[in-house]
Amino acid sequence: MTATAGPRTNWAGNIAFAAPDFYRPASVGELRSVVARAGRVRVLGTGHSFNDLADSPGAQVSLAGLPPEVEVDSAASLVRVAAGLSYAGLAARLDRHGFALRNLASLPHISVAGSCATGTHGSGPANQNLSAAVTGLELVTADGDVVELRRGDEAFPGAVVHLGALGAVTRLILDVVPSFEVSQRVYEGLPLDVLDDHFAAIMASGYSVSMFTGWRVPRLTQLWVKSLTEDGPPAIADEPWFTATPAPSARHPVPGQPAGNCTAQLGEPGPWFERLPHFKPEFTPSAGDELQTEYLLPAGQAVPALHALQQVSEHIAAVLQICEIRTVAADELWLSPAYRQDSVAFHFTWRPGTAAVLPVVSLLERQLAPFGPRPHWGKVFTTSAADLHVRYDRLPDFLDLARHYDPAGKFRNAYTARCLGR
Ligand SMILES: Cc1cc2nc3c(=O)[nH]c(=O)nc-3n(C[C@H](O)[C@H](O)[C@H](O)COP(=O)(O)OP(=O)(O)OC[C@H]3O[C@@H](n4cnc5c(N)ncnc54)[C@H](O)[C@@H]3O)c2cc1C
């Protein structure tokens, strides 16, 4: 098949793709021949990563043209999904079959395969990241072969969060649960020092909880509590120490952005896929003009880490649009930022402008270093390969897996060389 025109930047526009050739195969057969012929190749999902992870020194391939199949196996509580589909494309179809995914990220625009490749997550102390729902995957490896991996296979926990380095994933099989309803409420103005004694209780006050602060004043600008409708309103608001007030109208977490872009609030019940993400699929998510950084560290270190960030809050606030704090349950996936560690995730939506943001990112990394922060693979970070090897102790095993499926390094790029040392 012949090369075609493709997106020249990532979603944020901070990365100009250098890949000289772009392909959009319409079948797995076409994909296999593109991969087999290419000297170097990487798959592009929906391009929502904020670094050069999806770029390629050779071919770049989108799987958005493969048939968008969604096959529900009700008896086994599984769904088989074409890798190029977005969560927005999957969720409504899944719900029509009476099923749901346990959790979603802040936006439904991202592709299922690209999200699982980076360990993308939502929030909730009992909710694992989105990759943890994967029970099987099919991928086209370097020589064009199709390989299937299932939960229980030895290589499986290494292959789910793969950073695009093992092959082109064509299909994923995900765990599903019966559909459920969620209501979300936003509270405003909780002083940060309340978190010293009540961080875990607040994070456990709903199915999925997000704290937002601008680091300009020592309080949470917003606290989003997404509760299962069957559980009723969050009891936390009845605690004597809980001084936040319910927002009287819908809110957007990023100052100055329209609340109409966000999913329904004010306790109005709705289906899981219209409440778990903060942003509606038909609008630009978040601010649109932005960069993002995120670090996951042990959940038990949340309060000392908050204090470490507070020490540099002026520097953070100078380039920040909003900071979001979430929790993610531990999993067994080797490159997952929550590998074997219940985690707190500190996320930063920056103003655009890499030059101004990078020094603050390095500062954050120094402040958080005592807590062993694992950066989100798809965001802006400056952590060295040596530190990544310390924080992701299965990285050597992952590299063995990459050498097994891709001995000649066809799926390598500048990012894998810089971050993984391959
Ligand atoms: C506004 C916004 C909000 C965000 N919110 C969250 C959030 O709430 N939680 C969170 O954790 N992250 C969040 N992210 C980050 C985002 O979820 C990740 O960067 C995710 O990887 C993006 O998915 P994508 O489909 O755009 O992947 P891409 O950026 O296109 O690719 C990511 C990686 O996956 C690989 N890949 C993609 N598809 C395939 C495939 N089929 N086969 C092999 N490799 C493949 C690529 O090669 C690349 O290595 C957000 C990003 C944005 C822009």
PDBQT file of the ligand as one rigid body, heavy atoms in Angstrom, charges set to zero:
ROOT
HETATM    1  C1  LIG A 501      -6.559  16.544  27.244  1.00  0.00    +0.000 C 
HETATM    2  C2  LIG A 501      -5.877  15.277  27.714  1.00  0.00    +0.000 A 
HETATM    3  C3  LIG A 501      -6.299  14.677  28.874  1.00  0.00    +0.000 A 
HETATM    4  C4  LIG A 501      -5.656  13.520  29.318  1.00  0.00    +0.000 A 
HETATM    5  N1  LIG A 501      -6.141  12.904  30.439  1.00  0.00    +0.000 NA
HETATM    6  C5  LIG A 501      -5.541  11.780  30.900  1.00  0.00    +0.000 A 
HETATM    7  C6  LIG A 501      -6.039  11.097  32.046  1.00  0.00    +0.000 A 
HETATM    8  O1  LIG A 501      -7.090  11.437  32.592  1.00  0.00    +0.000 OA
HETATM    9  N2  LIG A 501      -5.344  10.039  32.509  1.00  0.00    +0.000 N 
HETATM   10  C7  LIG A 501      -4.183   9.612  31.922  1.00  0.00    +0.000 A 
HETATM   11  O2  LIG A 501      -3.565   8.672  32.419  1.00  0.00    +0.000 OA
HETATM   12  N3  LIG A 501      -3.727  10.191  30.793  1.00  0.00    +0.000 NA
HETATM   13  C8  LIG A 501      -4.383  11.251  30.274  1.00  0.00    +0.000 A 
HETATM   14  N4  LIG A 501      -3.931  11.838  29.109  1.00  0.00    +0.000 N 
HETATM   15  C9  LIG A 501      -2.787  11.222  28.409  1.00  0.00    +0.000 C 
HETATM   16  C10 LIG A 501      -3.280  10.190  27.376  1.00  0.00    +0.000 C 
HETATM   17  O3  LIG A 501      -4.258   9.373  27.916  1.00  0.00    +0.000 OA
HETATM   18  C11 LIG A 501      -2.132   9.266  26.960  1.00  0.00    +0.000 C 
HETATM   19  O4  LIG A 501      -1.103  10.027  26.417  1.00  0.00    +0.000 OA
HETATM   20  C12 LIG A 501      -2.594   8.197  25.945  1.00  0.00    +0.000 C 
HETATM   21  O5  LIG A 501      -1.509   7.341  25.670  1.00  0.00    +0.000 OA
HETATM   22  C13 LIG A 501      -3.118   8.816  24.673  1.00  0.00    +0.000 C 
HETATM   23  O6  LIG A 501      -3.646   7.818  23.835  1.00  0.00    +0.000 OA
HETATM   24  P1  LIG A 501      -3.501   7.995  22.250  1.00  0.00    +0.000 P 
HETATM   25  O7  LIG A 501      -4.427   7.047  21.618  1.00  0.00    +0.000 OA
HETATM   26  O8  LIG A 501      -3.632   9.426  21.902  1.00  0.00    +0.000 OA
HETATM   27  O9  LIG A 501      -2.014   7.473  22.052  1.00  0.00    +0.000 OA
HETATM   28  P2  LIG A 501      -0.814   8.117  21.227  1.00  0.00    +0.000 P 
HETATM   29  O10 LIG A 501      -0.345   9.325  21.947  1.00  0.00    +0.000 OA
HETATM   30  O11 LIG A 501      -1.178   8.244  19.823  1.00  0.00    +0.000 OA
HETATM   31  O12 LIG A 501       0.255   6.949  21.395  1.00  0.00    +0.000 OA
HETATM   32  C14 LIG A 501       0.730   6.578  22.662  1.00  0.00    +0.000 C 
HETATM   33  C15 LIG A 501       1.610   5.341  22.531  1.00  0.00    +0.000 C 
HETATM   34  O13 LIG A 501       0.816   4.222  22.188  1.00  0.00    +0.000 OA
HETATM   35  C16 LIG A 501       1.349   3.618  21.019  1.00  0.00    +0.000 C 
HETATM   36  N5  LIG A 501       0.221   3.056  20.290  1.00  0.00    +0.000 N 
HETATM   37  C17 LIG A 501      -0.971   3.649  20.021  1.00  0.00    +0.000 A 
HETATM   38  N6  LIG A 501      -1.768   2.782  19.377  1.00  0.00    +0.000 NA
HETATM   39  C18 LIG A 501      -1.058   1.636  19.215  1.00  0.00    +0.000 A 
HETATM   40  C19 LIG A 501      -1.327   0.378  18.635  1.00  0.00    +0.000 A 
HETATM   41  N7  LIG A 501      -2.518   0.094  18.083  1.00  0.00    +0.000 N 
HETATM   42  N8  LIG A 501      -0.347  -0.539  18.616  1.00  0.00    +0.000 NA
HETATM   43  C20 LIG A 501       0.858  -0.295  19.171  1.00  0.00    +0.000 A 
HETATM   44  N9  LIG A 501       1.160   0.870  19.775  1.00  0.00    +0.000 NA
HETATM   45  C21 LIG A 501       0.207   1.814  19.779  1.00  0.00    +0.000 A 
HETATM   46  C22 LIG A 501       2.076   4.708  20.275  1.00  0.00    +0.000 C 
HETATM   47  O14 LIG A 501       3.067   4.173  19.416  1.00  0.00    +0.000 OA
HETATM   48  C23 LIG A 501       2.681   5.449  21.441  1.00  0.00    +0.000 C 
HETATM   49  O15 LIG A 501       3.822   4.762  21.859  1.00  0.00    +0.000 OA
HETATM   50  C24 LIG A 501      -4.557  12.977  28.607  1.00  0.00    +0.000 A 
HETATM   51  C25 LIG A 501      -4.148  13.585  27.424  1.00  0.00    +0.000 A 
HETATM   52  C26 LIG A 501      -4.815  14.726  26.957  1.00  0.00    +0.000 A 
HETATM   53  C27 LIG A 501      -4.379  15.350  25.681  1.00  0.00    +0.000 C 
ENDROOT
TORSDOF 0
